[in-house]
Each structure stands twice: as C-alpha cells, then as structure tokens.
C-alpha cells in the first residue's frame, strides 16, 4: 500500500472527516435557507445599527463612567487600608484612573433636558470629589513623614536598650563598673515606657506614660546626670512625635470619610444617568422587536429543512461518537472512584487514541500515587521526629542541665508572671534563697565531680519537698545557690517551708568533713511582700539574699527572715 493510499484510508476512516463532511452538507443547506431570510434581515439592519450605536453605546459609556468613579474610590480606600500605605504608596489618587475617568466623561452626550440634568449633576460633584482626594493624598503624605520619624526614633530606642543591656552584663561581671544596676534597670524601664508610648493611641495614656518616665528620670537617675540627659532627650522626642502623629492619623480618617461621601454622590449621579439611558434603550429595543419577529418567522420556516439534515448528523454523532464517549467516560469515572475497569483502546480513530492516552495516564497516576504515599509516610515520620525534638528543646531551654531544676532564665520569667498576678490580686509573694554551706570546701576536699553529684542529690531532695507546696517553683540561682518561689505565702509560711528544706538536707546525712556539722547543711533566707506599684521585684530578691547571708552570719545551718531587714 502506497503512502498516499494509507493517508487516504486513514483520513476517510477518521470520525472528524466524516463528521466534517456531514456538517459541510448541512451548512450548505443552511446557507440556501438563510439566503431567503437575508433580504428581511437587511431591512432591519439600519434600525438595529442606530439602536446599538446611539442608545446602547451611550448607556455603556455611562455605565463605564459610573464604574470608573467607583474604581477610583475603591483604589483610594484600598491604599488607605493597606498595611504599609504610609511607606509604599506615593499618594491616595491614581492619576491614570483620573485621566480615564475624564476621557469617558468627555464622551457623554445628552439628547434631552433630563439627560443634560444628569450630566450637570455629575459635573457638580466631580470637582469636590477630586479635590477631597487631593486633600486625602496630602494627609497621607503627612502621616508617611511622621511614620518615618517614628521608625527612626524606634531604632534609636532599640539601640539605646541594647547599650543598657550590655551595661547590665558588664555590671554583673565587674564590681568596679561605674553605673549602678538599679540605675541601669531604671533606664531600661524608661526605654520600655517610650516603646509603649509609640504604640499608644489615647491621650490620657500618653500623659500617664510621660509622667511615669519623667518621674523615673527625676527620682532614680539623679546620680547619673549624663545618662539622665540622654534619656530625657529620648523621652521628650518620643512624646513630641507621638501626639502629632495621632492627630495626623485622625485627620487622615476624617479626610477619608469626606472623600467617601463625595464618591457616593458622584457614583449615584453616574448611575442615575446610566439608568435613564438604559430606559431609553429598552424603549427603542421594543420598537424594533416586532420587525425582527417577522424575519424570525421566515427563518424558522426555512430552518425546518435544515433540521432534517441535522437529524441525520445527530444520528451519526450519537452512534459513532456519543455512545463511545459515554462508555469511555463511565470507565474513567470508575477509575476515579477506585474501581478500575478495562479501558477500550481498540480502533484507529480519535476516541481510540483518547482511550490509549487515558491508559497511559492511569498507569502514570498509579505510579505517582505510590510515590506520594511513600512521601506522605516519610513526611509523617519527619514531623513526629520534629515534634519530639521540639519537646526536648523546650525542656532544655527551661531546665538547668546539672540539677534538672528550673534554670535562671525560666525562673525569672515565672517570678515576673507571679509578681504581676500577686499585684493584681493583692496577695503575698514569698521567696526562699538557700545556699549550701561551705560548698567550696566540699569541692576542694572531695573534687568537683563529687560536688556535682552533691548538687544533684540536694536538688532532688529540695524538689521532693517543694512539690507539696501549691504553685511553687524550684530553680538554680547560680553555683550552689537555689531559689524557691512560693506564691500566696506569708513570711511565716515561707519560713516553715524553709525549715522543712533545711531538715530534709540534714536527714540526707551527706558527709562533709569541712563543716562543723560534719554533714552537708543549708543556710536559708526568707522574704515576703504584697506587691504594689511602689515596690520592686528586685528588692524582694535582694532582701531574700540579705536574709540568707544573715543566716550564714549567725553560724550557718539555719533560716533567717527578712522582717528585721527593712524590706521595701
């Protein structure tokens, strides 16, 4: 068989060729039928042209004007509502949209006094509308400049805060540092007050924050004039910026409401004009409807002949195309539902090719599903491992690795939270500071490994006693020092807990030849207070520490209370 014969046979056997042949015959018949109705339709051409060109085109122009006005308003308020509008947007008004609006407006025409009245109303509102948008743009530019100043001030505050934190670290490492820890903490409190003020929106709150900052400057930093001057400038700059920024934001919102009001009036006027033109177009359309119906009757009569040819085409399509496609569709649906069936691939026409392609797709999908299931399994395993690691990381971040008690950072966080709770509820808050007596001598005599074992054993015993105290927390304060938080406890109650701790350590009978008691003992200091705005958490810790060293001064292995140490 020659190539020409092969191609001819292939083309003739294809569904597309036979369907095209039938449709071409039907189309030829339809052209003959349509010729009889063309003359009638030509009579309506001029009238329909006038209808679409005059009435509908003007109505669409009016609708476009209304849409453009609404788009300008929507785009303007989208800029206002944008999170970064004060930095990223150059203005509230898009000039391209304004130019497009004026271009469409210039295309509006009126054919009677009513339409001219609507156009005059549009012109009356568009001028104050765009003027209000220009005013809004100026307000937004002003707010952007304030935001840039606020950002610069925020960076300055963060830099100063880092310097203070660095000074605090040096203070802990060096006893000869020039600035007292209390002064540094007061300075950090001022920085935090300024940071809060930058986010405040209420004038009353701003006034209170400013008074608080000035009070700290005048009462707690008198001994540091250089630091006082620097922080005083930051405080003044913060409150001098925040107040006009708040006023600018309110002015922007006021301008936005004004622009929105004019936008509503302008779009309402445009829409009313559109409705008028729409009504006129509908009337014109009804006038031509009857004329078109006569042409349709003629077309319907001759279309009967066309339907006969279509019937023959449909029978062919139904037998050779639709039934086979339905069968192939059922097979595909069964595969999708998870009930695979044999895919029909016999034949050399287009539907057979579709079946063959679908078979390839099914095979590829099955392979992909297998790989996906494996990937999901691997992902689930990785997620489980990640959750385990996260739990371990959380424990490590909150626990002292040697004693398995709360580390200093986690204890300070819990202590700060309980201080705030006690302040709100006006309940007492107590601390127990304890230190292993003559632990350096223990390390020197038994070795540091034995010292670590001793710390672990003592921490375990302290934990067993403290767990019976509700909401308490045991933490390693540093070296051989431990600290216990006991919420809602008076000094007497805390002293009782401290005595239980001291006796529990004695009962362990850990040998200590360097101690006058020949066993490991604890000295404990107790302090308690009801928090108030005049008291500080650092002072509570200091009094517990002072009481601890008082206990050591009395001969160790005892508990001392801070009552006689002028707490707060």
Buried (B, 14 or more C-beta within 10 A) or exposed (E): EEEEEEEEEEEEEBBEEBBEEBBEEBBEBBEEBBEEBEEBBEEBEEBBEEBBEBBBBBBBBBBBBBBBBBBBBEEBBEBBEEEEBBEEBEBBBBEEBBEBBEEBBEEBEBEEEEBEBBBEBBEEBBEBBBEBBBBBBBBBBBBBEBBEBBEEBBEBBEEBBEBBEEBBEBBEEEEEBEBBEBBBBBBBBBBEBBBBBBEBEEEEEBEBBBEBBBEBBEEBBEEBEEBBEBBBEBBEBBBEBBBEBBEBBEBBEEBBEBBBEBBBBBBBBBBBBBBBBBEBBEEBBEEBEEEBEEBEEBBEEBBEEBEEBBEEBBEBBEEBBEEBEEEBEEBBEEBEEEEEEEBBBEBEBEBBEBBBEBBEEBEEBEEEEEEEEEEEEEEEEEEEEEEEEEEEEEEEEBBBEEBEBBBBEBBBEBBEEBBEBBBEEEBBBBBBBBBBBBBEEBBEEBEEEEBEBBBBBBBEBBBEBBEEBEEBBBBBBEEBBBBBBBBBBBBEBBBBBBBBBBEBBBEBEBEBEBBEEEBBBBBBBBBBBBBEEEBBBEBBBBBBBBBBBBBBEEEBBBBBBBBEBEBB
